[in-house]
């Protein structure tokens, strides 16, 4: 008798073990197909280059792909600390953080349960001060 692991459980385990590329995460965990512009970002990440500059106007899906990348990165690197900064808090919350939350909610429940999502942060429950993403502005006003 052979034992079959459901596909999503296999890929979720690979994610937890840090073995998935960003492209695999998008395909197998999030079930997302990047646009050609987003695929350039994905390929750059998977090539190991994290110093990425994206030049574009509105509409190519920068916030969408970055939202997924932030969640992926928190799983891949157990000691990841991701400060997300911007000039206007509401703009961060309504654009990029909305995409981070959507990516988090797209995870299987047992993967979601490893993190706590708030309106300003996503933190690993087992390491809340050592594995998180947080949005901040230079101003104390939100």
N, CA, C and O atoms as CSV, one atom per row, in Angstrom:
chain,resi,resn,atom,element,x,y,z
A,1,UNK,N,N,0.840,-1.176,0.000
A,1,UNK,CA,C,0.000,0.000,0.000
A,1,UNK,C,C,0.887,1.242,0.000
A,1,UNK,O,O,1.811,1.349,0.807
A,2,UNK,N,N,0.612,2.159,-0.886
A,2,UNK,CA,C,1.371,3.397,-0.924
A,2,UNK,C,C,0.540,4.509,-0.298
A,2,UNK,O,O,-0.689,4.519,-0.369
A,3,UNK,N,N,1.245,5.426,0.305
A,3,UNK,CA,C,0.604,6.562,0.958
A,3,UNK,C,C,0.803,7.793,0.090
A,3,UNK,O,O,1.933,8.131,-0.262
A,4,UNK,N,N,-0.265,8.449,-0.250
A,4,UNK,CA,C,-0.209,9.646,-1.078
A,4,UNK,C,C,-0.430,10.888,-0.218
A,4,UNK,O,O,-1.429,10.988,0.495
A,5,UNK,N,N,0.489,11.813,-0.289
A,5,UNK,CA,C,0.333,13.095,0.406
A,5,UNK,C,C,-0.439,14.016,-0.531
A,5,UNK,O,O,-0.062,14.176,-1.692
A,6,UNK,N,N,-1.526,14.628,-0.031
A,6,UNK,CA,C,-2.226,15.594,-0.886
A,6,UNK,C,C,-1.271,16.669,-1.380
A,6,UNK,O,O,-0.384,17.108,-0.647
A,7,UNK,N,N,-1.454,17.087,-2.618
A,7,UNK,CA,C,-0.560,18.027,-3.288
A,7,UNK,C,C,-0.273,19.269,-2.439
A,7,UNK,O,O,0.888,19.649,-2.282
A,8,UNK,N,N,-1.307,19.903,-1.893
A,8,UNK,CA,C,-1.100,21.142,-1.141
A,8,UNK,C,C,-0.271,20.880,0.118
A,8,UNK,O,O,0.525,21.730,0.519
A,9,UNK,N,N,-0.447,19.733,0.734
A,9,UNK,CA,C,0.346,19.419,1.925
A,9,UNK,C,C,1.818,19.229,1.564
A,9,UNK,O,O,2.703,19.650,2.309
A,10,UNK,N,N,2.076,18.601,0.433
A,10,UNK,CA,C,3.455,18.432,-0.014
A,10,UNK,C,C,4.115,19.790,-0.212
A,10,UNK,O,O,5.214,20.033,0.284
A,11,UNK,N,N,3.428,20.684,-0.950
A,11,UNK,CA,C,4.010,21.991,-1.236
A,11,UNK,C,C,4.108,22.843,0.020
A,11,UNK,O,O,5.064,23.604,0.173
A,12,UNK,N,N,3.144,22.730,0.915
A,12,UNK,CA,C,3.197,23.479,2.173
A,12,UNK,C,C,4.394,23.022,3.006
A,12,UNK,O,O,5.069,23.845,3.625
A,13,UNK,N,N,4.656,21.733,3.023
A,13,UNK,CA,C,5.820,21.220,3.746
A,13,UNK,C,C,7.104,21.757,3.117
A,13,UNK,O,O,8.028,22.147,3.831
A,14,UNK,N,N,7.165,21.779,1.803
A,14,UNK,CA,C,8.347,22.324,1.124
A,14,UNK,C,C,8.539,23.795,1.489
A,14,UNK,O,O,9.668,24.247,1.676
A,15,UNK,N,N,7.431,24.544,1.590
A,15,UNK,CA,C,7.504,25.946,1.996
A,15,UNK,C,C,8.054,26.066,3.407
A,15,UNK,O,O,8.956,26.864,3.662
A,16,UNK,N,N,7.512,25.273,4.322
A,16,UNK,CA,C,7.969,25.326,5.713
A,16,UNK,C,C,9.445,24.962,5.843
A,16,UNK,O,O,10.139,25.476,6.720
A,17,UNK,N,N,9.916,24.091,4.986
A,17,UNK,CA,C,11.324,23.674,5.014
A,17,UNK,C,C,12.235,24.634,4.249
A,17,UNK,O,O,13.449,24.434,4.202
A,18,UNK,N,N,11.657,25.667,3.654
A,18,UNK,CA,C,12.446,26.653,2.917
A,18,UNK,C,C,12.947,26.150,1.585
A,18,UNK,O,O,13.947,26.653,1.073
A,19,UNK,N,N,12.274,25.166,1.009
A,19,UNK,CA,C,12.745,24.549,-0.229
A,19,UNK,C,C,12.050,25.060,-1.496
A,19,UNK,O,O,12.420,24.663,-2.600
A,20,UNK,N,N,11.069,25.917,-1.353
A,20,UNK,CA,C,10.352,26.400,-2.535
A,20,UNK,C,C,10.985,27.652,-3.106
A,20,UNK,O,O,11.416,28.535,-2.365
A,21,UNK,N,N,11.038,27.726,-4.415
A,21,UNK,CA,C,11.387,28.983,-5.054
A,21,UNK,C,C,10.153,29.881,-4.986
A,21,UNK,O,O,9.053,29.416,-4.688
A,22,UNK,N,N,10.341,31.136,-5.258
A,22,UNK,CA,C,9.210,32.060,-5.269
A,22,UNK,C,C,8.210,31.650,-6.356
A,22,UNK,O,O,6.999,31.715,-6.146
A,23,UNK,N,N,8.716,31.232,-7.505
A,23,UNK,CA,C,7.833,30.785,-8.593
A,23,UNK,C,C,6.997,29.587,-8.153
A,23,UNK,O,O,5.802,29.533,-8.447
A,24,UNK,N,N,7.601,28.627,-7.457
A,24,UNK,CA,C,6.857,27.462,-6.973
A,24,UNK,C,C,5.819,27.861,-5.925
A,24,UNK,O,O,4.706,27.335,-5.917
A,25,UNK,N,N,6.183,28.782,-5.051
A,25,UNK,CA,C,5.240,29.279,-4.050
A,25,UNK,C,C,3.995,29.860,-4.726
A,25,UNK,O,O,2.867,29.551,-4.344
A,26,UNK,N,N,4.219,30.699,-5.725
A,26,UNK,CA,C,3.087,31.317,-6.423
A,26,UNK,C,C,2.233,30.267,-7.121
A,26,UNK,O,O,1.005,30.314,-7.054
A,27,UNK,N,N,2.879,29.328,-7.784
A,27,UNK,CA,C,2.161,28.321,-8.555
A,27,UNK,C,C,1.439,27.302,-7.671
A,27,UNK,O,O,0.262,27.019,-7.894
A,28,UNK,N,N,2.119,26.756,-6.687
A,28,UNK,CA,C,1.572,25.620,-5.951
A,28,UNK,C,C,0.851,25.977,-4.656
A,28,UNK,O,O,-0.065,25.266,-4.243
A,29,UNK,N,N,1.248,27.056,-4.021
A,29,UNK,CA,C,0.593,27.449,-2.764
A,29,UNK,C,C,-0.503,28.476,-3.037
A,29,UNK,O,O,-1.643,28.309,-2.603
A,30,UNK,N,N,-0.151,29.531,-3.754
A,30,UNK,CA,C,-1.107,30.612,-3.992
A,30,UNK,C,C,-1.964,30.402,-5.241
A,30,UNK,O,O,-2.996,31.055,-5.398
A,31,UNK,N,N,-1.549,29.501,-6.126
A,31,UNK,CA,C,-2.278,29.247,-7.380
A,31,UNK,C,C,-2.397,30.521,-8.215
A,31,UNK,O,O,-3.462,30.833,-8.746
A,32,UNK,N,N,-1.285,31.248,-8.323
A,32,UNK,CA,C,-1.227,32.530,-9.017
A,32,UNK,C,C,-0.299,32.410,-10.218
A,32,UNK,O,O,0.764,31.795,-10.133
A,33,UNK,N,N,-0.704,32.998,-11.330
A,33,UNK,CA,C,0.146,33.075,-12.509
A,33,UNK,C,C,0.559,34.529,-12.705
A,33,UNK,O,O,-0.282,35.367,-13.028
A,34,UNK,N,N,1.830,34.840,-12.517
A,34,UNK,CA,C,2.288,36.225,-12.685
A,34,UNK,C,C,2.146,36.708,-14.128
A,34,UNK,O,O,2.210,35.922,-15.073
A,35,UNK,N,N,1.954,38.005,-14.274
A,35,UNK,CA,C,1.996,38.626,-15.593
A,35,UNK,C,C,3.447,38.608,-16.068
A,35,UNK,O,O,4.345,38.344,-15.269
A,36,UNK,N,N,3.696,38.880,-17.338
A,36,UNK,CA,C,5.094,38.921,-17.803
A,36,UNK,C,C,5.957,39.913,-17.009
A,36,UNK,O,O,7.117,39.623,-16.716
A,37,UNK,N,N,5.396,41.088,-16.658
A,37,UNK,CA,C,6.171,42.056,-15.865
A,37,UNK,C,C,6.453,41.509,-14.470
A,37,UNK,O,O,7.563,41.664,-13.960
A,38,UNK,N,N,5.468,40.877,-13.851
A,38,UNK,CA,C,5.666,40.294,-12.531
A,38,UNK,C,C,6.645,39.128,-12.596
A,38,UNK,O,O,7.420,38.915,-11.664
A,39,UNK,N,N,6.615,38.373,-13.691
A,39,UNK,CA,C,7.508,37.224,-13.840
A,39,UNK,C,C,8.966,37.665,-13.847
A,39,UNK,O,O,9.829,36.930,-13.367
A,40,UNK,N,N,9.256,38.839,-14.375
A,40,UNK,CA,C,10.627,39.363,-14.332
A,40,UNK,C,C,11.087,39.508,-12.887
A,40,UNK,O,O,12.220,39.159,-12.556
A,41,UNK,N,N,10.212,40.022,-12.026
A,41,UNK,CA,C,10.520,40.164,-10.606
A,41,UNK,C,C,10.740,38.781,-9.985
A,41,UNK,O,O,11.715,38.571,-9.264
A,42,UNK,N,N,9.838,37.848,-10.264
A,42,UNK,CA,C,9.937,36.486,-9.729
A,42,UNK,C,C,11.258,35.844,-10.139
A,42,UNK,O,O,11.955,35.261,-9.308
A,43,UNK,N,N,11.595,35.951,-11.407
A,43,UNK,CA,C,12.840,35.357,-11.907
A,43,UNK,C,C,14.065,35.980,-11.236
A,43,UNK,O,O,15.034,35.283,-10.935
A,44,UNK,N,N,14.020,37.281,-11.007
A,44,UNK,CA,C,15.133,37.968,-10.348
A,44,UNK,C,C,15.294,37.472,-8.922
A,44,UNK,O,O,16.412,37.219,-8.473
A,45,UNK,N,N,14.177,37.332,-8.203
A,45,UNK,CA,C,14.213,36.801,-6.832
A,45,UNK,C,C,14.780,35.388,-6.834
A,45,UNK,O,O,15.666,35.070,-6.040
A,46,UNK,N,N,14.273,34.543,-7.723
A,46,UNK,CA,C,14.724,33.152,-7.747
A,46,UNK,C,C,16.172,33.008,-8.191
A,46,UNK,O,O,16.804,31.988,-7.915
A,47,UNK,N,N,16.701,34.004,-8.866
A,47,UNK,CA,C,18.120,33.994,-9.241
A,47,UNK,C,C,19.004,34.421,-8.073
A,47,UNK,O,O,20.230,34.369,-8.170
A,48,UNK,N,N,18.383,34.843,-6.963
A,48,UNK,CA,C,19.135,35.208,-5.770
A,48,UNK,C,C,19.422,36.682,-5.627
A,48,UNK,O,O,20.125,37.082,-4.698
A,49,UNK,N,N,18.904,37.495,-6.513
A,49,UNK,CA,C,19.143,38.935,-6.457
A,49,UNK,C,C,17.977,39.615,-5.745
A,49,UNK,O,O,16.863,39.657,-6.268
A,50,UNK,N,N,18.235,40.140,-4.562
A,50,UNK,CA,C,17.173,40.809,-3.807
A,50,UNK,C,C,17.308,42.328,-3.850
A,50,UNK,O,O,16.549,43.033,-3.185
A,51,UNK,N,N,18.258,42.835,-4.617
A,51,UNK,CA,C,18.383,44.280,-4.828
A,51,UNK,C,C,17.669,44.597,-6.132
A,51,UNK,O,O,18.283,44.678,-7.196
A,52,UNK,N,N,16.360,44.773,-6.023
A,52,UNK,CA,C,15.523,44.891,-7.218
A,52,UNK,C,C,14.901,46.281,-7.269
A,52,UNK,O,O,14.383,46.790,-6.275
A,53,UNK,N,N,14.963,46.864,-8.425
A,53,UNK,CA,C,14.324,48.154,-8.672
A,53,UNK,C,C,13.291,47.949,-9.775
A,53,UNK,O,O,13.588,47.363,-10.816
A,54,UNK,N,N,12.084,48.433,-9.536
A,54,UNK,CA,C,11.016,48.291,-10.527
A,54,UNK,C,C,10.597,49.680,-10.970
A,54,UNK,O,O,10.119,50.486,-10.171
A,55,UNK,N,N,10.781,49.944,-12.238
A,55,UNK,CA,C,10.409,51.234,-12.798
A,55,UNK,C,C,9.104,51.049,-13.565
A,55,UNK,O,O,9.059,50.336,-14.567
A,56,UNK,N,N,8.046,51.697,-13.086
A,56,UNK,CA,C,6.772,51.558,-13.788
A,56,UNK,C,C,5.772,52.564,-13.252
A,56,UNK,O,O,5.989,53.204,-12.224
A,57,UNK,N,N,4.691,52.684,-13.963
A,57,UNK,CA,C,3.582,53.527,-13.518
A,57,UNK,C,C,2.593,52.690,-12.740
A,57,UNK,O,O,2.961,51.705,-12.099
A,58,UNK,N,N,1.364,53.080,-12.799
A,58,UNK,CA,C,0.312,52.347,-12.096
A,58,UNK,C,C,-0.196,51.195,-12.954
A,58,UNK,O,O,-0.317,51.303,-14.174
A,59,UNK,N,N,-0.489,50.096,-12.280
A,59,UNK,CA,C,-1.169,49.020,-12.979
A,59,UNK,C,C,-0.417,47.747,-13.301
A,59,UNK,O,O,-1.074,46.768,-13.653
A,60,UNK,N,N,0.909,47.670,-13.211
A,60,UNK,CA,C,1.566,46.411,-13.570
A,60,UNK,C,C,1.534,45.361,-12.462
A,60,UNK,O,O,2.013,44.247,-12.674
A,61,UNK,N,N,0.991,45.676,-11.298
A,61,UNK,CA,C,0.869,44.673,-10.241
A,61,UNK,C,C,2.041,44.612,-9.286
A,61,UNK,O,O,2.341,43.552,-8.738
A,62,UNK,N,N,2.718,45.756,-9.077
A,62,UNK,CA,C,3.860,45.769,-8.151
A,62,UNK,C,C,3.424,45.387,-6.738
A,62,UNK,O,O,4.052,44.538,-6.106
A,63,UNK,N,N,2.363,46.000,-6.243
A,63,UNK,CA,C,1.911,45.716,-4.878
A,63,UNK,C,C,1.451,44.271,-4.746
A,63,UNK,O,O,1.693,43.629,-3.724
A,64,UNK,N,N,0.798,43.768,-5.764
A,64,UNK,CA,C,0.323,42.383,-5.764
A,64,UNK,C,C,1.483,41.407,-5.594
A,64,UNK,O,O,1.451,40.542,-4.718
A,65,UNK,N,N,2.515,41.552,-6.441
A,65,UNK,CA,C,3.627,40.608,-6.401
A,65,UNK,C,C,4.469,40.817,-5.143
A,65,UNK,O,O,4.983,39.847,-4.586
A,66,UNK,N,N,4.622,42.062,-4.685
A,66,UNK,CA,C,5.363,42.317,-3.450
A,66,UNK,C,C,4.631,41.750,-2.234
A,66,UNK,O,O,5.266,41.236,-1.313
A,67,UNK,N,N,3.303,41.841,-2.228
A,67,UNK,CA,C,2.534,41.259,-1.128
A,67,UNK,C,C,2.792,39.771,-1.000
A,67,UNK,O,O,2.977,39.257,0.103
A,68,UNK,N,N,2.804,39.086,-2.127
A,68,UNK,CA,C,3.102,37.648,-2.117
A,68,UNK,C,C,4.552,37.396,-1.714
A,68,UNK,O,O,4.841,36.458,-0.970
A,69,UNK,N,N,5.456,38.232,-2.204
A,69,UNK,CA,C,6.868,38.051,-1.885
A,69,UNK,C,C,7.114,38.194,-0.385
A,69,UNK,O,O,7.888,37.424,0.184
A,70,UNK,N,N,6.481,39.146,0.256
A,70,UNK,CA,C,6.681,39.371,1.689
A,70,UNK,C,C,6.265,38.141,2.488
A,70,UNK,O,O,6.989,37.718,3.389
A,71,UNK,N,N,5.123,37.567,2.174
A,71,UNK,CA,C,4.666,36.363,2.889
A,71,UNK,C,C,5.620,35.203,2.612
A,71,UNK,O,O,6.005,34.478,3.529
A,72,UNK,N,N,5.991,35.033,1.369
A,72,UNK,CA,C,6.948,33.974,0.993
A,72,UNK,C,C,8.253,34.126,1.755
A,72,UNK,O,O,8.768,33.153,2.306
A,73,UNK,N,N,8.787,35.327,1.791
A,73,UNK,CA,C,10.073,35.598,2.433
A,73,UNK,C,C,10.030,35.281,3.926
A,73,UNK,O,O,11.001,34.765,4.478
A,74,UNK,N,N,8.917,35.586,4.576
A,74,UNK,CA,C,8.790,35.280,5.998
A,74,UNK,C,C,8.818,33.773,6.255
A,74,UNK,O,O,9.303,33.333,7.297
A,75,UNK,N,N,8.310,32.995,5.330
A,75,UNK,CA,C,8.388,31.542,5.473
A,75,UNK,C,C,9.771,31.021,5.124
A,75,UNK,O,O,10.289,30.136,5.805
A,76,UNK,N,N,10.363,31.546,4.096
A,76,UNK,CA,C,11.656,31.030,3.630
A,76,UNK,C,C,12.776,31.302,4.625
A,76,UNK,O,O,13.665,30.471,4.809
A,77,UNK,N,N,12.734,32.471,5.269
A,77,UNK,CA,C,13.804,32.859,6.178
A,77,UNK,C,C,13.248,33.046,7.582
A,77,UNK,O,O,12.495,33.984,7.847
A,78,UNK,N,N,13.620,32.162,8.455
A,78,UNK,CA,C,13.096,32.127,9.812
A,78,UNK,C,C,13.438,33.373,10.622
A,78,UNK,O,O,12.760,33.669,11.606
A,79,UNK,N,N,14.472,34.104,10.230
A,79,UNK,CA,C,14.886,35.293,10.977
A,79,UNK,C,C,14.628,36.579,10.199
A,79,UNK,O,O,15.282,37.595,10.434
A,80,UNK,N,N,13.673,36.530,9.271
A,80,UNK,CA,C,13.385,37.693,8.423
A,80,UNK,C,C,12.692,38.799,9.203
A,80,UNK,O,O,11.723,38.558,9.923
A,81,UNK,N,N,13.197,40.000,9.050
A,81,UNK,CA,C,12.551,41.202,9.578
A,81,UNK,C,C,12.395,42.140,8.392
A,81,UNK,O,O,13.378,42.551,7.775
A,82,UNK,N,N,11.139,42.476,8.080
A,82,UNK,CA,C,10.845,43.261,6.888
A,82,UNK,C,C,10.146,44.558,7.281
A,82,UNK,O,O,8.933,44.569,7.489
A,83,UNK,N,N,10.902,45.651,7.385
A,83,UNK,CA,C,10.260,46.944,7.618
A,83,UNK,C,C,9.772,47.503,6.285
A,83,UNK,O,O,10.542,47.603,5.329
A,84,UNK,N,N,8.515,47.859,6.226
A,84,UNK,CA,C,7.927,48.403,5.001
A,84,UNK,C,C,7.611,49.861,5.282
A,84,UNK,O,O,6.754,50.174,6.109
A,85,UNK,N,N,8.304,50.744,4.591
A,85,UNK,CA,C,8.163,52.162,4.878
A,85,UNK,C,C,7.560,52.907,3.700
A,85,UNK,O,O,7.628,52.470,2.551
A,86,UNK,N,N,6.971,54.040,4.024
A,86,UNK,CA,C,6.389,54.905,3.008
A,86,UNK,C,C,6.066,56.251,3.619
A,86,UNK,O,O,6.154,56.438,4.833
A,87,UNK,N,N,5.698,57.171,2.777
A,87,UNK,CA,C,5.409,58.528,3.252
A,87,UNK,C,C,4.043,58.638,3.917
A,87,UNK,O,O,3.870,59.422,4.849
A,88,UNK,N,N,3.071,57.858,3.446
A,88,UNK,CA,C,1.697,57.988,3.932
A,88,UNK,C,C,1.194,56.618,4.398
A,88,UNK,O,O,1.130,55.672,3.613
A,89,UNK,N,N,0.840,56.523,5.684
A,89,UNK,CA,C,0.417,55.259,6.266
A,89,UNK,C,C,-0.787,54.673,5.535
A,89,UNK,O,O,-0.795,53.489,5.196
A,90,UNK,N,N,-1.816,55.508,5.289
A,90,UNK,CA,C,-3.025,55.005,4.632
A,90,UNK,C,C,-2.724,54.431,3.255
A,90,UNK,O,O,-3.349,53.455,2.839
A,91,UNK,N,N,-1.780,55.025,2.551
A,91,UNK,CA,C,-1.415,54.509,1.238
A,91,UNK,C,C,-0.770,53.125,1.363
A,91,UNK,O,O,-1.076,52.223,0.583
A,92,UNK,N,N,0.114,52.963,2.335
A,92,UNK,CA,C,0.725,51.642,2.575
A,92,UNK,C,C,-0.340,50.615,2.938
A,92,UNK,O,O,-0.354,49.503,2.411
A,93,UNK,N,N,-1.222,51.000,3.836
A,93,UNK,CA,C,-2.263,50.091,4.319
A,93,UNK,C,C,-3.235,49.704,3.201
A,93,UNK,O,O,-3.655,48.551,3.109
A,94,UNK,N,N,-3.586,50.667,2.362
A,94,UNK,CA,C,-4.589,50.427,1.329
A,94,UNK,C,C,-4.041,49.784,0.062
A,94,UNK,O,O,-4.816,49.298,-0.762
A,95,UNK,N,N,-2.742,49.769,-0.108
A,95,UNK,CA,C,-2.169,49.171,-1.313
A,95,UNK,C,C,-1.350,47.935,-0.959
A,95,UNK,O,O,-1.833,46.810,-1.084
A,96,UNK,N,N,-0.123,48.139,-0.520
A,96,UNK,CA,C,0.763,47.001,-0.286
A,96,UNK,C,C,0.266,46.090,0.837
A,96,UNK,O,O,0.275,44.868,0.688
A,97,UNK,N,N,-0.169,46.674,1.963
A,97,UNK,CA,C,-0.577,45.811,3.078
A,97,UNK,C,C,-1.834,45.019,2.755
A,97,UNK,O,O,-2.018,43.911,3.258
A,98,UNK,N,N,-2.697,45.580,1.922
A,98,UNK,CA,C,-3.885,44.856,1.463
A,98,UNK,C,C,-3.463,43.597,0.715
A,98,UNK,O,O,-4.093,42.548,0.855
A,99,UNK,N,N,-2.412,43.696,-0.069
A,99,UNK,CA,C,-1.915,42.546,-0.834
A,99,UNK,C,C,-1.204,41.527,0.064
A,99,UNK,O,O,-1.305,40.322,-0.167
A,100,UNK,N,N,-0.489,42.005,1.080
A,100,UNK,CA,C,0.128,41.086,2.046
A,100,UNK,C,C,-0.977,40.274,2.741
A,100,UNK,O,O,-0.872,39.055,2.876
A,101,UNK,N,N,-2.023,40.963,3.173
A,101,UNK,CA,C,-3.143,40.293,3.857
A,101,UNK,C,C,-3.820,39.284,2.929
A,101,UNK,O,O,-4.175,38.190,3.366
A,102,UNK,N,N,-4.000,39.637,1.664
A,102,UNK,CA,C,-4.633,38.726,0.714
A,102,UNK,C,C,-3.768,37.487,0.492
A,102,UNK,O,O,-4.288,36.374,0.417
A,103,UNK,N,N,-2.456,37.673,0.388
A,103,UNK,CA,C,-1.553,36.539,0.219
A,103,UNK,C,C,-1.604,35.637,1.445
A,103,UNK,O,O,-1.684,34.415,1.318
A,104,UNK,N,N,-1.560,36.231,2.621
A,104,UNK,CA,C,-1.652,35.468,3.877
A,104,UNK,C,C,-2.958,34.666,3.923
A,104,UNK,O,O,-2.955,33.486,4.273
A,105,UNK,N,N,-4.054,35.305,3.572
A,105,UNK,CA,C,-5.359,34.626,3.608
A,105,UNK,C,C,-5.492,33.542,2.547
A,105,UNK,O,O,-6.369,32.683,2.641
A,106,UNK,N,N,-4.619,33.578,1.531
A,106,UNK,CA,C,-4.618,32.548,0.504
A,106,UNK,C,C,-3.870,31.288,0.900
A,106,UNK,O,O,-3.873,30.299,0.166
A,107,UNK,N,N,-3.232,31.323,2.053
A,107,UNK,CA,C,-2.500,30.157,2.544
A,107,UNK,C,C,-3.453,29.128,3.126
A,107,UNK,O,O,-4.532,29.489,3.597
A,108,UNK,N,N,-3.079,27.852,3.103
A,108,UNK,CA,C,-3.859,26.866,3.841
A,108,UNK,C,C,-3.916,27.259,5.321
A,108,UNK,O,O,-2.988,27.882,5.837
A,109,UNK,N,N,-4.994,26.898,5.990
A,109,UNK,CA,C,-5.219,27.334,7.366
A,109,UNK,C,C,-4.069,26.973,8.299
A,109,UNK,O,O,-3.700,27.784,9.148
A,110,UNK,N,N,-3.495,25.785,8.168
A,110,UNK,CA,C,-2.416,25.405,9.082
A,110,UNK,C,C,-1.159,26.241,8.860
A,110,UNK,O,O,-0.348,26.378,9.776
A,111,UNK,N,N,-0.978,26.803,7.662
A,111,UNK,CA,C,0.134,27.732,7.455
A,111,UNK,C,C,-0.208,29.111,8.010
A,111,UNK,O,O,0.648,29.784,8.584
A,112,UNK,N,N,-1.461,29.528,7.837
A,112,UNK,CA,C,-1.900,30.800,8.420
A,112,UNK,C,C,-1.713,30.787,9.931
A,112,UNK,O,O,-1.320,31.795,10.520
A,113,UNK,N,N,-1.991,29.657,10.555
A,113,UNK,CA,C,-1.946,29.561,12.016
A,113,UNK,C,C,-0.553,29.783,12.596
A,113,UNK,O,O,-0.422,29.974,13.805
A,114,UNK,N,N,0.478,29.765,11.775
A,114,UNK,CA,C,1.833,30.019,12.261
A,114,UNK,C,C,2.119,31.505,12.427
A,114,UNK,O,O,3.096,31.887,13.071
A,115,UNK,N,N,1.265,32.338,11.846
A,115,UNK,CA,C,1.472,33.780,11.876
A,115,UNK,C,C,0.253,34.487,12.447
A,115,UNK,O,O,-0.852,33.946,12.449
A,116,UNK,N,N,0.469,35.698,12.929
A,116,UNK,CA,C,-0.619,36.567,13.394
A,116,UNK,C,C,-0.614,37.813,12.517
A,116,UNK,O,O,0.396,38.510,12.419
A,117,UNK,N,N,-1.744,38.087,11.886
A,117,UNK,CA,C,-1.881,39.244,11.005
A,117,UNK,C,C,-2.666,40.332,11.722
A,117,UNK,O,O,-3.733,40.079,12.282
A,118,UNK,N,N,-2.116,41.562,11.695
A,118,UNK,CA,C,-2.830,42.730,12.211
A,118,UNK,C,C,-2.882,43.771,11.101
A,118,UNK,O,O,-2.427,43.511,9.987
A,119,UNK,N,N,-3.424,44.932,11.390
A,119,UNK,CA,C,-3.498,45.987,10.386
A,119,UNK,C,C,-2.135,46.590,10.086
A,119,UNK,O,O,-1.992,47.345,9.124
A,120,UNK,N,N,-1.117,46.264,10.907
A,120,UNK,CA,C,0.214,46.839,10.707
A,120,UNK,C,C,1.343,45.827,10.663
A,120,UNK,O,O,2.476,46.194,10.351
A,121,UNK,N,N,1.072,44.564,10.965
A,121,UNK,CA,C,2.168,43.596,10.992
A,121,UNK,C,C,1.696,42.183,10.687
A,121,UNK,O,O,0.517,41.851,10.804
A,122,UNK,N,N,2.663,41.367,10.292
A,122,UNK,CA,C,2.492,39.933,10.140
A,122,UNK,C,C,3.657,39.318,10.885
A,122,UNK,O,O,4.811,39.509,10.502
A,123,UNK,N,N,3.364,38.573,11.957
A,123,UNK,CA,C,4.415,38.044,12.837
A,123,UNK,C,C,4.280,36.539,13.023
A,123,UNK,O,O,3.184,36.004,13.189
A,124,UNK,N,N,5.437,35.871,12.989
A,124,UNK,CA,C,5.451,34.438,13.305
A,124,UNK,C,C,5.162,34.287,14.793
A,124,UNK,O,O,5.838,34.894,15.623
A,125,UNK,N,N,4.177,33.494,15.127
A,125,UNK,CA,C,3.753,33.342,16.524
A,125,UNK,C,C,4.868,32.794,17.398
A,125,UNK,O,O,4.990,33.187,18.559
A,126,UNK,N,N,5.678,31.901,16.866
A,126,UNK,CA,C,6.743,31.296,17.666
A,126,UNK,C,C,7.949,32.208,17.817
A,126,UNK,O,O,8.830,31.930,18.630
A,127,UNK,N,N,8.005,33.285,17.056
A,127,UNK,CA,C,9.168,34.178,17.078
A,127,UNK,C,C,8.717,35.603,16.743
A,127,UNK,O,O,9.198,36.180,15.768
A,128,UNK,N,N,7.803,36.184,17.532
A,128,UNK,CA,C,7.167,37.465,17.167
A,128,UNK,C,C,8.120,38.645,17.028
A,128,UNK,O,O,7.821,39.601,16.313
A,129,UNK,N,N,9.269,38.587,17.707
A,129,UNK,CA,C,10.229,39.695,17.606
A,129,UNK,C,C,11.393,39.393,16.670
A,129,UNK,O,O,12.321,40.194,16.551
A,130,UNK,N,N,11.347,38.246,16.008
A,130,UNK,CA,C,12.460,37.864,15.153
A,130,UNK,C,C,12.065,37.419,13.771
A,130,UNK,O,O,12.934,37.076,12.970
A,131,UNK,N,N,10.777,37.409,13.458
A,131,UNK,CA,C,10.313,37.012,12.130
A,131,UNK,C,C,9.002,37.740,11.878
A,131,UNK,O,O,7.931,37.283,12.279
A,132,UNK,N,N,9.107,38.895,11.198
A,132,UNK,CA,C,7.900,39.698,10.996
A,132,UNK,C,C,8.077,40.707,9.873
A,132,UNK,O,O,9.191,41.028,9.458
A,133,UNK,N,N,6.938,41.194,9.397
A,133,UNK,CA,C,6.882,42.331,8.481
A,133,UNK,C,C,5.995,43.360,9.158
A,133,UNK,O,O,4.991,43.019,9.783
A,134,UNK,N,N,6.378,44.630,9.027
A,134,UNK,CA,C,5.619,45.699,9.684
A,134,UNK,C,C,5.632,46.940,8.797
A,134,UNK,O,O,6.635,47.245,8.152
A,135,UNK,N,N,4.493,47.660,8.771
A,135,UNK,CA,C,4.459,48.907,8.002
A,135,UNK,C,C,4.640,50.085,8.953
A,135,UNK,O,O,4.101,50.116,10.059
A,136,UNK,N,N,5.431,51.064,8.473
A,136,UNK,CA,C,5.750,52.254,9.264
A,136,UNK,C,C,5.896,53.447,8.328
A,136,UNK,O,O,6.211,53.297,7.148
A,137,UNK,N,N,5.662,54.631,8.880
A,137,UNK,CA,C,5.940,55.871,8.160
A,137,UNK,C,C,6.898,56.698,8.992
A,137,UNK,O,O,7.078,56.441,10.182
A,138,UNK,N,N,7.509,57.686,8.371
A,138,UNK,CA,C,8.441,58.543,9.090
A,138,UNK,C,C,7.696,59.405,10.100
A,138,UNK,O,O,8.240,59.738,11.152
A,139,UNK,N,N,6.484,59.759,9.797
A,139,UNK,CA,C,5.668,60.585,10.677
A,139,UNK,C,C,5.002,59.724,11.735
A,139,UNK,O,O,4.708,58.555,11.484
A,140,UNK,N,N,4.760,60.285,12.919
A,140,UNK,CA,C,4.052,59.549,13.966
A,140,UNK,C,C,2.550,59.539,13.697
A,140,UNK,O,O,1.813,58.768,14.312
A,141,UNK,N,N,2.094,60.395,12.780
A,141,UNK,CA,C,0.680,60.435,12.433
A,141,UNK,C,C,0.373,59.286,11.491
A,141,UNK,O,O,1.144,58.972,10.585
A,142,UNK,N,N,-0.761,58.676,11.727
A,142,UNK,CA,C,-1.201,57.612,10.829
A,142,UNK,C,C,-2.276,58.212,10.012
A,142,UNK,O,O,-2.847,57.540,9.153
